[in-house]
Amino acid sequence: MLKWPSCLFCQESEEFTAENAKKTPVVILRSTVSGLSETALVRFVGRARRAAGLRGAVNVLITTSGELRSLNRRFRGKDQPTDVLSFPAPRHLPLSYAGDLAISADLAAQNGRKLGHSSAAEIKILVLHGVLHLAGYDHERDNGRMARKEERLRRQLRLPVGLIERNSQSAPRSKR
């Protein structure tokens, strides 16, 4: 049986319990991101969560492409790195916990450079995308519903071009 991905956070932090999950998300920066502090990321995760109408805390792991590749292989059976993975909370956990996000700092830096914005802005775009998945959106099956929501929230949160929007103009993406 596979361990639930939030166990990554349990190993890193004694803070994660069902009781305090609703209070403050756990943010783990295993990879540094220029211009982004843990405090700023915690604040942004809260803003994105509220904007998306998502109840419950969202924990975030910022790490390497190698670790994202490993998680992608383990939980999705895809042996390739990806920029963001979303792990919704199991139904038996309290509503105060929405789920976990794992984000590649390496791919965020590459995409930020390629698209002309900072790594920190790209991490926020990926957080927003992941939060929408945790809220139940699925851009591969919802006939553009998630894309429209992401575009609206991206503008509201003052973020550069969103993940779905820019990928609809290029090659198709793999499922998140």
Secondary structure as UniProt FT lines:
FT   TURN            5..6
FT   HELIX           7..12
FT   TURN            14..15
FT   TURN            18..23
FT   STRAND          27..29
FT   TURN            34..35
FT   HELIX           38..52
FT   STRAND          57..63
FT   HELIX           65..76
FT   STRAND          84..88
FT   TURN            91..92
FT   TURN            95..96
FT   STRAND          97..104
FT   HELIX           105..115
FT   HELIX           119..134
FT   TURN            135..136
FT   TURN            139..141
FT   TURN            143..144
FT   HELIX           145..156
FT   TURN            157..158
FT   HELIX           163..168
//
